[in-house]
Amino acid sequence: MRPNPKVGIFGYGAYIPMYIVESGSIASVWGKLTTPIKSKRFASIDEDSITIAYEAARIAIESSGAPLDKIGAVFIGSESKPYAVKPSGTVLAEALGIAPNTLSADFEFACKAGTEAIQTIIGMVSSGMIEYGLAIGSDTAQGRPGDELEFTAAAGGAAFIISKIEKGVLAEIEATSSYVTDTPDFWRRSGEKYPKHLFRFTGEPAYFHHIISAVQNLFSEYGFSNEDFDYAVFHQPNAKFPQRVARILGFDKDKISQGLLSPIMGNAYSGSSLLGLAAILDVAKPGERILLASFGSGAGSDAMSLVVTDKIEEKRPSKSIARYLAKGIIRDYSIYVKSRDKLFL
């Protein structure tokens, strides 16, 4: 799917909570001998996916100078909405001063809900239906106490303002490709607090098959190869999967290291690959090409090719991903459990 007329990222912003729980603290409670990552970030008791989305969106708007009265759509991708029946997007649009003359909706496709929000905005901007659109991936990920997911389920989010390239974008979105199947690797039924997962489906038939298929389709349709990209970022459920899929697709460590955040902050679900993209945009230079490949359980992947423009320096947020990760407050497992409302199972 090639955007036409051409569109791109007008502005971006990110937010990562300050609180850190180290994997060793979790392991000591549940008697685990090994841990998949070093530590993860989690939301405070007064934070949720809407407040995270707000902070990321506010930074995107302020750093880019996007006109609030021209933002015609506000979409949040998340699987940890505060309300089962009440949109998050309307709360965000009102808080940002964008409402009431805008379209708003919530998206959910596990960890790729943020990229599908971006794709929808691409279509609306390309058609001329709106001038600017705001797409966000934001989550406070859930993991049952003692489950393997608890080591990686983290919090964070990233926001992207999409417009036509003539508005002065910092990165052009060249093309996208998506791939979906009914692969039940991870799910949470209505009324259940924590998700469940099938180990035998998580890797090969779910994560790897869908990302590889989406990226290979993108390469085949547009004549790309791994050599055409300066950076690549893949969905990061843990530290091993994105590194392994990078090797399979022919990307060396130098191309993925900048966007590889999961070893130190965990998996922010809908915010995962988008935070990695934000980390790359924090350092990318004009003319460099970026591959983004998200993954959502259930299952699907969105692959995108982006080219950085000469507007990147003037629109780059002052609050970078590196600044977020350089500071943090370490909390033990008991504080984490209290903040994430896990005392009553």
C-alpha positions in Angstrom: 0.0 0.0 0.0 1.7 3.1 -1.2 0.4 6.4 0.3 -0.9 8.7 -2.5 -0.6 11.7 -2.3 2.6 11.2 -0.3 2.3 11.6 3.5 4.7 11.5 6.4 5.4 12.2 10.1 4.9 15.9 10.9 5.8 15.5 14.6 6.3 12.8 17.2 6.6 12.5 21.0 7.0 9.8 23.6 6.5 9.1 27.3 8.1 6.4 29.5 7.1 6.2 33.2 9.8 6.8 35.9 9.2 3.7 38.0 11.4 0.7 37.5 11.1 -2.8 38.8 14.2 -5.0 38.3 13.7 -8.6 37.0 15.6 -9.9 40.0 13.0 -8.5 42.3 10.3 -10.4 40.5 12.3 -13.6 40.2 13.1 -13.6 44.0 9.4 -13.7 44.8 8.4 -16.5 42.4 11.6 -18.6 42.6 12.6 -18.1 39.0 16.3 -18.7 38.2 16.5 -16.8 34.9 14.9 -13.6 33.6 14.3 -12.5 30.0 15.3 -8.8 30.5 17.1 -6.7 33.1 14.3 -4.5 34.2 11.1 -2.9 33.1 9.2 0.4 33.5 5.7 0.4 35.0 3.0 3.0 35.5 2.5 4.8 38.8 -0.8 4.5 40.7 -2.0 7.7 39.1 -1.0 6.8 35.5 -2.9 4.9 32.8 -2.8 4.5 29.1 -4.6 7.9 28.6 -2.2 9.9 30.7 0.7 8.3 28.9 -0.9 9.0 25.6 -1.5 12.6 26.7 2.1 13.2 27.6 3.4 11.7 24.3 0.8 13.7 22.2 1.6 16.9 24.0 5.2 16.6 23.2 4.5 15.8 19.6 2.3 18.8 19.2 4.6 21.3 21.0 7.8 20.1 19.2 6.3 20.2 15.7 4.0 23.2 16.0 1.1 21.3 14.7 -2.1 23.5 14.6 -4.6 22.1 17.0 -7.6 23.3 15.0 -6.3 21.3 11.9 -6.0 17.9 13.6 -9.0 16.1 12.2 -8.6 12.7 13.9 -7.3 11.4 17.3 -6.8 7.6 17.5 -5.4 5.7 20.4 -4.2 2.1 20.0 -4.1 0.2 23.3 -5.1 -3.0 25.0 -5.1 -1.6 28.5 -7.9 1.0 28.3 -9.1 2.4 31.6 -12.7 1.9 30.6 -14.3 -1.2 29.1 -17.1 0.9 27.7 -16.0 4.5 27.2 -13.6 5.8 24.6 -10.1 7.0 25.6 -9.7 9.1 22.5 -12.4 11.6 23.5 -10.7 12.1 26.9 -7.4 12.7 25.1 -8.9 15.1 22.5 -10.6 17.2 25.2 -7.4 17.3 27.3 -5.3 18.4 24.4 -7.7 21.1 23.3 -8.5 19.4 20.0 -12.2 18.5 20.7 -15.0 18.9 19.7 -14.5 19.3 15.9 -12.5 16.1 15.3 -12.9 12.4 14.8 -11.9 10.1 17.6 -11.7 6.4 18.1 -9.9 3.6 20.0 -8.0 0.9 18.2 -7.2 -2.6 19.5 -5.1 -5.2 17.8 -2.9 -6.3 20.7 0.6 -4.8 20.3 0.1 -3.5 16.8 -2.9 -1.2 17.5 -0.6 1.9 17.3 0.6 1.1 13.8 -2.9 0.4 12.5 -4.0 3.8 13.9 -1.1 5.3 11.9 -2.2 3.4 8.7 -5.8 4.7 9.2 -4.6 8.3 9.5 -2.4 7.8 6.4 -5.5 6.9 4.4 -7.5 9.9 5.8 -4.7 12.4 5.1 -4.0 10.9 1.7 -7.6 11.2 0.6 -7.8 14.8 1.7 -10.5 14.0 4.3 -8.3 15.7 7.1 -5.1 17.8 7.1 -3.5 16.3 10.1 -4.1 13.3 12.2 -2.8 12.0 15.6 -2.1 8.3 16.1 -0.8 6.9 19.4 0.3 3.6 20.7 0.0 3.5 24.5 -0.2 0.8 27.1 0.2 -0.2 30.7 0.7 -3.9 29.9 -0.8 -6.6 32.1 0.8 -9.8 33.3 -0.6 -12.3 35.9 1.6 -12.5 39.0 4.1 -15.2 38.6 3.5 -15.6 34.9 6.3 -15.2 32.4 4.6 -12.1 31.0 5.1 -10.3 34.4 8.8 -10.0 33.7 8.3 -8.0 30.4 4.8 -6.4 30.5 5.7 -2.7 30.8 4.3 0.8 30.2 4.9 3.6 27.8 3.7 5.2 24.6 4.5 7.2 21.5 2.5 9.6 19.4 2.8 10.6 15.7 1.2 13.4 13.8 0.6 12.5 10.2 0.2 15.1 7.4 1.0 15.5 3.6 4.7 16.0 2.9 4.1 19.6 1.6 3.3 20.5 5.2 6.9 19.9 6.1 7.2 16.4 7.5 10.3 15.1 9.3 10.0 11.7 7.7 8.1 10.5 4.6 6.2 7.3 4.8 7.1 5.6 1.5 5.0 2.4 1.8 3.3 0.0 4.1 2.5 -3.7 4.0 0.3 -5.7 6.4 -0.1 -9.4 7.0 -2.7 -11.1 9.2 -4.0 -14.6 10.1 -6.2 -16.1 12.8 -3.3 -17.3 15.0 -4.5 -17.5 18.7 -1.2 -17.0 20.5 -2.4 -14.5 23.1 -5.8 -13.4 24.3 -7.9 -12.0 27.2 -11.6 -12.7 27.4 -14.1 -10.1 28.5 -14.1 -9.8 32.3 -10.7 -11.4 32.7 -8.0 -9.2 34.3 -5.0 -10.9 32.8 -4.2 -12.3 29.4 -3.4 -15.9 28.5 -0.9 -17.2 26.0 0.0 -20.4 24.2 3.8 -21.0 24.3 3.9 -23.2 21.2 2.2 -20.5 19.1 4.1 -17.4 20.5 7.3 -17.7 18.4 7.3 -19.4 15.0 3.7 -19.4 13.9 2.9 -16.0 15.5 5.7 -13.4 15.9 8.2 -14.6 13.4 5.9 -15.8 10.7 3.9 -12.5 10.6 6.8 -10.0 10.9 8.8 -11.9 8.3 5.9 -12.2 5.9 5.0 -8.5 6.2 8.6 -7.3 5.7 9.2 -9.7 2.8 5.9 -8.5 1.1 7.1 -4.9 1.5 10.5 -5.8 0.0 8.9 -7.7 -2.9 6.3 -5.1 -3.8 8.6 -2.1 -3.7 12.0 -3.7 -4.6 13.6 -3.1 -1.2 16.3 -5.1 0.4 17.8 -5.0 3.9 20.7 -3.0 2.4 18.4 -0.1 1.6 17.7 0.6 5.3 20.0 2.4 7.8 17.8 1.4 10.8 15.2 -1.2 11.6 12.9 -1.6 14.5 10.7 -4.7 15.3 8.1 -5.3 17.9 9.9 -6.2 21.2 8.1 -8.7 23.4 11.5 -9.6 24.9 15.1 -9.1 24.1 15.7 -12.2 22.0 12.8 -12.1 19.5 13.7 -8.8 17.8 17.3 -9.7 17.5 16.5 -13.1 16.0 14.1 -11.7 13.5 16.6 -9.1 12.5 19.2 -11.8 11.8 16.7 -13.8 9.7 15.9 -10.7 7.6 19.6 -9.9 7.2 19.9 -6.9 9.6 23.0 -6.6 11.7 23.1 -5.4 15.3 24.2 -1.9 14.3 20.9 -1.3 12.5 18.6 -2.4 15.3 20.6 -1.3 18.5 19.3 2.2 18.6 15.6 1.1 18.6 16.1 -2.0 20.8 14.6 -0.8 24.1 13.0 -4.0 25.6 16.1 -5.2 27.4 16.0 -2.1 29.7 12.4 -1.0 29.8 10.3 -4.1 28.8 7.4 -4.5 26.4 5.1 -1.5 26.2 2.7 -3.5 23.9 1.1 -1.0 21.5 3.9 1.5 22.4 6.7 -1.1 21.9 7.7 -0.7 18.2 6.6 2.9 18.1 8.9 3.8 21.0 11.7 2.1 19.1 10.9 4.3 16.1 10.9 7.4 18.3 14.4 6.4 19.6 15.7 6.1 16.0 14.2 9.4 15.0 16.0 11.0 17.9 19.3 10.4 16.2 18.5 9.8 12.5 19.9 12.0 9.8 18.2 13.4 6.6 18.1 10.8 3.9 18.3 7.8 6.1 15.7 5.1 5.7 14.0 3.3 8.5 12.1 0.0 8.6 9.3 -0.4 11.1 7.6 -3.7 11.7 5.1 -4.1 14.4 3.4 -7.3 15.6 0.1 -7.9 17.3 -1.1 -11.2 18.7 -4.1 -12.8 17.2 -2.1 -12.2 14.8 -0.7 -9.6 12.4 2.1 -7.3 11.5 2.4 -3.9 9.8 5.7 -3.1 8.0 6.5 0.5 6.9 9.4 2.2 5.1 10.2 5.8 6.2 12.8 8.3 4.9 14.0 11.0 7.2 13.9 14.6 5.8 15.8 17.8 6.5 13.0 18.9 8.8 14.1 16.4 11.5 16.4 18.7 13.4 13.9 21.6 13.9 11.1 19.2 14.9 12.9 16.7 17.0 11.6 16.8 20.6 14.0 17.9 23.3 12.8 15.1 25.5 14.4 12.1 23.9 14.0 8.4 24.7 17.6 8.4 26.0 16.6 11.1 28.5 13.7 9.1 29.8 15.8 6.0 30.2 18.7 7.8 31.8 16.6 8.5 34.9 14.3 6.3 36.9 13.2 5.3 40.4 13.7 1.7 41.4 10.8 0.1 43.3 10.7 -3.3 44.8 8.1 -5.9 43.9 5.7 -5.0 46.6 5.4 -1.4 45.4 5.0 -2.6 41.8 2.1 -5.0 42.9 0.4 -2.1 44.8 0.7 0.3 41.9 -0.6 -2.1 39.3 -3.6 -3.2 41.5 -2.5 -6.8 41.9 -3.2 -7.2 45.5 -6.6 -8.9 44.9 -6.5 -11.6 42.2 
